[in-house]
Amino acid sequence: HMMSGVVAVPTTSDDPKYWHNRAKEVRSKAGVIVEPRIKSKMIKLAESYQKIAQRTEDRLRLSVQSRNPHDLYGADRHLS
């Protein structure tokens, strides 16, 4: 991303893998929790991380499409 001559460096929060991994980690920890109320909250947290991951993937996909509207999924490669 270029803004006023400054290059924006992607952060960890821009990486869907980061959020998928966070969700997986929280789910794993929730698996060993015995207290139902805490377990439920951790599962909800994992679900929230999954939603963030999905939104991040969607945002990245839209960003790529806006840069090259003819290349929706790398389809601009010429097939011979």
N, C-alpha and C positions, 0 to 999 in steps of 0.2 A: 504494500500500500504506500502511496506517495502523497504526502500532504505538505505543501509549501516547501518542497525540497527536503523534507525529513522522511526518512524511511521508517515506517512503523514495523516494529519487530513483533511477530506473533507471540502471544503468551501461552502458558500452559492451558489456560482456560479456553483457548481457541482450538485445542486439540481434542477431537471426540474420543480418542483412545484414552486420554487422561480420565474423562468422565466415566467411560465404560469400566476402566480399571477401578475407579473409586467405588462404583456401584458393586462390582464383584467383591471388592474387599469388605465393604459394609455388609453385604449379604452373607459372606463367609463368617464374619464375626457374629452376625445375628443368629447364625445356625447353632452357635454354642450357648447362646443366652437362654436361660431357663425362665426368667420372669417375663410373663406374657406382654405386659405393658411396654417394657423396654424393647423386647423383641419386635413388637408391632411398630414402634417408632423407628427402629433401625431399618426395618423392611420398607417403610414409607420413605425414609431417607435414600435408600438404594433406588427406589422407584423415581425419586426426584432427580437423582444423578443420571439415571437412564434417559429421562426426559430432556435434561440439559444436553446430554450426548447427542440425542436425536436432533434437537434444535441446532446444535453446533454443526452437525453434518448437513442439515438443510441449508444453513446459512453459507457454509463453504460451497455447497453445490450451486446455490444461487449466485455466489460471488464469481465462480468459474463461468457460469452461463452468461453473466452480465459482461464479462470480459470478452467472451466469444460466443455470441448467441447461436452460431451455427454448429458449435461443438458441445452438444449436451452431455455426452458421456465419452468424450475422446473419439467421437465418430467422424471427426474431420480428417482422419487419416485416409489416404486414398488407397482403395483396394484395387489390386491389379489381377 
